[in-house]
Amino acid sequence: MPWHGEPALLLLSGASGAADAFVFLCVGQVFAGVMTGNLVLLGASAAGAGEDGVALKVAVALGAYFCGVAAGALMTGRRSPRVRVLLGAEVVLLGAAAALWGLELVTSYGDRLGVLALVAVAMGVQGRVRVTPTNYFTGTLTSLAGRVALRELRGGDGWVLGRLAAVVAGAALAALAERWWSPGAALGAVVMAAGALVLETVPYRGGRPGPGKGKPRPDRGNPAGAV
């Protein structure tokens, strides 16, 4: 199976940070992939806090993310090409959003909602690429902190830290682009997702399958054990 392991996970984590930063800064006060944060924003909006129209943007993000996950789940019925198919779909969606933004075709509130929907669907698809999370990290951070406290660090925890750092770096890249060249604010997520697709496409010659292959781990929903 063509899999280059942790480097691809790092790129996907960076793409997630870049996508969320782009949407938060350019669409406004909403996330494309962090649904927990969106639920908090929805509650705050219901209480009258935050910007006007946040509730609608959150609803669009939640619905689009749900559709992306559902589409990804249907596509994962395929065997060897399924990861490449998912990543290809994600790159197309992110590329469409980046093109619309970069060509300055987003001129209305409705247009911004459309860009939000494209990126949120892409993040939902990404959520189905591997059992290792690349667009939500609370459980990852919780489990890592627990292992640090118990002095039970694992050999792969350097890569876990790398994924957390990649989210920050991706968000910083999108924020810098938005500040210095706004039309390119969405390009970082596209480039990193495309890089992960390239890694998946290059034949893997190692003797050991990557960490994301196979059935989901039993600790998938358990922050105490998930990585």
Disulfide bonds with the S-S distance in Angstrom:
none
